[in-house]
């Protein structure tokens, strides 16, 4: 919710108050950059949960899937921005119409607020609570499985690195 409110406020700031808008955006990005590591830290928790439930911990696939979805999001977000600008009648290097200027404000302020709201709703389904954390921390099977996986990976690396090149 910390990210949603400032982005919504920016939408209602008059155009002649650019410094105020930029200050709010700067503050929003500060909190956003605090939030990003939390998303990345959820991947090992997901792997631990998978290891607990299924006996396998697909760490590499989880991180690569996370990064792939991040790259898809960046690509789709960039394309959507361009498509939305065209939809509002934006034309480069000319005086912009009122509709195009409103579209720029919507794209800059309202679209990220909507994205923050969607992320907030989706993160409510991510249930990492104290009880689950204690279960993971006290379970002896996870460290044993992780040690076995780590030993197996080291064995594979050793065998492949000792082969003649």
C-alpha positions in Angstrom: 0.0 0.0 0.0 3.0 2.3 0.6 3.6 2.3 -3.2 0.0 2.7 -4.2 -0.8 6.0 -2.4 2.0 8.2 -3.8 1.4 7.0 -7.4 -2.2 7.9 -7.0 -1.4 11.3 -5.6 0.9 12.1 -8.6 -2.1 11.6 -10.9 -3.9 14.6 -9.2 -0.9 17.0 -9.0 -1.2 20.0 -11.4 1.2 20.1 -14.3 2.9 23.3 -13.1 4.1 21.5 -9.9 6.7 19.3 -11.6 9.1 19.4 -8.6 6.4 18.2 -6.3 5.6 15.3 -8.7 9.2 14.4 -9.1 9.7 14.4 -5.3 6.8 12.1 -4.8 8.1 9.8 -7.6 11.6 9.8 -5.9 10.0 8.8 -2.6 8.0 6.1 -4.2 11.0 4.7 -6.0 12.9 4.6 -2.7 10.2 2.4 -1.1 9.9 0.4 -4.3 13.6 -0.5 -4.2 13.1 -1.7 -0.6 10.3 -3.9 -1.8 12.2 -5.6 -4.7 14.6 -7.6 -2.6 11.6 -9.0 -0.7 10.4 -10.5 -4.0 13.7 -12.0 -4.8 14.0 -13.5 -1.2 10.7 -15.3 -1.7 12.3 -17.6 -4.3 14.4 -19.6 -1.8 11.3 -19.8 0.5 9.4 -21.3 -2.4 12.2 -23.8 -3.0 12.2 -24.7 0.7 8.5 -25.3 0.6 8.9 -27.5 -2.5 11.7 -29.4 -0.8 9.5 -29.9 2.2 6.4 -31.0 0.2 7.9 -33.0 -2.7 11.5 -33.8 -1.7 13.0 -31.8 -4.5 14.3 -28.3 -4.4 14.5 -26.9 -8.0 16.6 -23.8 -7.0 18.0 -23.1 -10.4 14.7 -23.5 -12.2 13.0 -21.3 -9.7 15.5 -18.5 -10.0 15.6 -18.8 -13.8 11.8 -18.8 -14.0 11.7 -15.7 -11.8 14.2 -13.9 -14.0 12.4 -15.0 -17.2 9.1 -13.6 -15.9 10.8 -10.4 -14.9 12.2 -10.0 -18.4 8.9 -10.8 -20.0 7.3 -8.1 -17.7 9.9 -5.5 -18.8 9.3 -6.3 -22.4 5.5 -6.3 -22.2 5.6 -3.2 -20.0 7.7 -1.3 -22.6 5.4 -2.4 -25.4 2.3 -1.5 -23.5 3.6 2.0 -22.8 4.2 2.6 -26.5 0.8 1.2 -27.4 -0.9 3.3 -24.8 0.9 6.5 -26.0 -0.3 5.7 -29.6 -3.8 5.1 -28.2 -3.9 8.5 -26.6 -2.7 10.2 -29.8 0.9 11.0 -28.9 3.1 12.1 -31.7 6.8 12.8 -31.3 8.3 16.3 -31.9 4.9 18.1 -32.1 2.7 20.1 -29.8 0.7 17.5 -27.9 -3.1 17.5 -27.8 -5.0 17.6 -24.5 -5.9 14.0 -24.9 -2.2 13.0 -25.4 -1.1 15.0 -22.3 -3.8 13.3 -20.2 -2.6 10.0 -21.6 0.9 10.8 -20.5 -0.2 11.5 -17.0 -2.3 8.4 -16.9 0.6 6.3 -18.1 3.0 7.9 -15.7 0.9 7.9 -12.6 -2.3 5.8 -12.9 -0.8 2.7 -14.6 1.9 2.1 -12.0 -0.7 2.6 -9.3 -2.9 0.0 -10.9 0.2 -2.3 -11.1 1.0 -1.8 -7.4 -2.6 -2.6 -6.5 -2.5 -5.8 -8.5 0.8 -6.8 -6.9 -0.6 -6.0 -3.4 -3.6 -8.3 -4.1 -1.4 -11.1 -5.4 1.0 -10.9 -2.5 -1.9 -11.5 -0.1 -1.9 -15.1 -1.5 1.8 -15.5 -0.5 1.4 -17.0 3.0 4.8 -17.0 4.7 3.9 -16.7 8.4 5.6 -17.4 11.7 4.2 -20.9 12.0 5.4 -21.9 8.5 8.8 -20.3 9.3 9.2 -22.3 12.5 8.2 -25.5 10.7 10.9 -24.9 8.1 13.6 -23.9 10.6 13.0 -26.8 13.0 12.6 -29.5 10.3 15.8 -31.6 10.1 14.8 -33.1 6.8 15.4 -30.0 4.8 19.1 -29.5 5.8 19.7 -33.2 5.1 18.0 -32.9 1.7 19.9 -29.7 0.9 23.2 -31.3 1.9 22.4 -34.3 -0.3 21.6 -32.1 -3.2 24.7 -30.0 -2.7 26.9 -33.1 -2.4 25.3 -34.5 -5.6 25.9 -31.3 -7.5 29.5 -31.1 -6.3 30.0 -34.7 -7.4 28.6 -33.9 -10.9 30.8 -30.8 -11.1 33.9 -32.7 -10.0 33.3 -35.5 -12.5 32.7 -33.1 -15.4 35.7 -30.9 -14.5 38.1 -33.9 -14.3 37.3 -35.1 -17.8 39.9 -34.4 -20.4 39.2 -31.2 -22.4 
